[in-house]
Amino acid sequence: GQLVESGGGLVQPGGSLRLSCAASGFTFSGYFIRWYRQAPGKERELVAFISSSGGSTNYADSVKGRFTISRDNAKNTVYLQMNSLKPEDTAVYYCNSRAVWGQGTQVTVSS
């Protein structure tokens, strides 16, 4: 299986971005999908996850109320809508399913 992230970039504080994670090579709809992030010099942290059907989601306290995870199983894609971005959200964002990881997409929040 393969996961490919996209949608990262440079945004000002308070701005928004939507990340996408496109899956191929496995039965996407059968698995939880997780978004992680890793900032320079810090450990990788779990940001959010979504159940196989999309009916259950969970968020890190640091992003709760600002980020929304969703999925479209018909398109084999998971999204992470990020609003009210802060400089501390700067990191490489990865999606994950079981042992499969994407290559990551850089998000930089800076004025």
Summary of the structure (lengths in Angstrom):
residues: 111
radius of gyration: 13.1
end to end distance: 37.4
largest distance: 40.6
contacts: 324
relative contact order: 0.33
helix: 5%
strand: 51%
